[in-house]
Amino acid sequence: MANPASTSAQRIRIGLTGLAFAFLLVLLGSVITRSREDPEIDNAQQLNTSESDEPLAQLGVAPGGDASLNNASAE
């Protein structure tokens, strides 16, 4: 019969090996998907989202906002 300590050590080793394999698989998938992205599309998306980064500032209710957009200050 096998020693219980060696059996548990073997289970831990197998579990850690599986966890490392899963981590490497996810890392490889991430690298592949990032290499397929078009940088020009990313730059265009960043330009479109940079305008809406501060919605409160655009409404004029936060520092740095355009006060002309605030209806209360226009009256």
MODELLER restraints for C-alpha pairs under 7 A, 6 or more apart:
rsr = mdl.restraints
at = mdl.atoms
rsr.add(forms.Gaussian(group=physical.xy_distance, feature=features.Distance(at['CA:56:A'], at['CA:62:A']), mean=5.50, stdev=0.5))
rsr.add(forms.Gaussian(group=physical.xy_distance, feature=features.Distance(at['CA:57:A'], at['CA:63:A']), mean=6.21, stdev=0.5))
rsr.add(forms.Gaussian(group=physical.xy_distance, feature=features.Distance(at['CA:57:A'], at['CA:64:A']), mean=5.72, stdev=0.5))
rsr.add(forms.Gaussian(group=physical.xy_distance, feature=features.Distance(at['CA:57:A'], at['CA:65:A']), mean=3.74, stdev=0.5))
rsr.add(forms.Gaussian(group=physical.xy_distance, feature=features.Distance(at['CA:57:A'], at['CA:66:A']), mean=6.82, stdev=0.5))
rsr.add(forms.Gaussian(group=physical.xy_distance, feature=features.Distance(at['CA:58:A'], at['CA:65:A']), mean=4.88, stdev=0.5))
rsr.add(forms.Gaussian(group=physical.xy_distance, feature=features.Distance(at['CA:58:A'], at['CA:66:A']), mean=5.71, stdev=0.5))
rsr.add(forms.Gaussian(group=physical.xy_distance, feature=features.Distance(at['CA:59:A'], at['CA:65:A']), mean=6.37, stdev=0.5))
rsr.add(forms.Gaussian(group=physical.xy_distance, feature=features.Distance(at['CA:59:A'], at['CA:66:A']), mean=6.69, stdev=0.5))
rsr.add(forms.Gaussian(group=physical.xy_distance, feature=features.Distance(at['CA:59:A'], at['CA:69:A']), mean=5.58, stdev=0.5))
rsr.add(forms.Gaussian(group=physical.xy_distance, feature=features.Distance(at['CA:59:A'], at['CA:70:A']), mean=5.72, stdev=0.5))
rsr.add(forms.Gaussian(group=physical.xy_distance, feature=features.Distance(at['CA:60:A'], at['CA:66:A']), mean=5.06, stdev=0.5))
rsr.add(forms.Gaussian(group=physical.xy_distance, feature=features.Distance(at['CA:60:A'], at['CA:67:A']), mean=4.75, stdev=0.5))
rsr.add(forms.Gaussian(group=physical.xy_distance, feature=features.Distance(at['CA:60:A'], at['CA:69:A']), mean=6.19, stdev=0.5))
rsr.add(forms.Gaussian(group=physical.xy_distance, feature=features.Distance(at['CA:60:A'], at['CA:70:A']), mean=5.38, stdev=0.5))
rsr.add(forms.Gaussian(group=physical.xy_distance, feature=features.Distance(at['CA:67:A'], at['CA:73:A']), mean=6.83, stdev=0.5))
rsr.add(forms.Gaussian(group=physical.xy_distance, feature=features.Distance(at['CA:68:A'], at['CA:74:A']), mean=6.34, stdev=0.5))
